[in-house]
Amino acid sequence: MLYDNYHEQIYDTAELEQRIHDLMEDDEIMKKSGIYSYVLSGDLRDLSFRTFDKKQKREAYERQQGICAHCGKHFELEEMEGDHITPWAEGGVTTAENCQMLCKECNRKKGAK
């Protein structure tokens, strides 16, 4: 499939190899097999990120008005953590729509179950 889609394009192989190396070393990329597709297509969906970035967490925090989705108490952003609404292990993706903010205590309790 990759060959069929990209075989006519010309690439700087040294740059391509460096990008692949850097992405392979990135601990946040959980789907290493998607790196090859990503460096050719530029489509972030080819990578699988497990952690939410600052923008996604801020968006969820604002949406929830600082209220923990589990205990219902208000917290400052720094006191909360991003959590997958549909769990990662069940195919939940790391997008703003699948992010909820939990206080650190609730997130730890949830993870222990």
Secondary structure as UniProt FT lines:
FT   HELIX           2..6
FT   TURN            7..8
FT   HELIX           13..25
FT   TURN            27..28
FT   HELIX           32..34
FT   HELIX           35..41
FT   HELIX           44..46
FT   HELIX           54..64
FT   TURN            65..66
FT   TURN            69..71
FT   HELIX           77..79
FT   STRAND          80..84
FT   HELIX           88..90
FT   HELIX           96..98
FT   STRAND          99..103
FT   HELIX           104..112
//
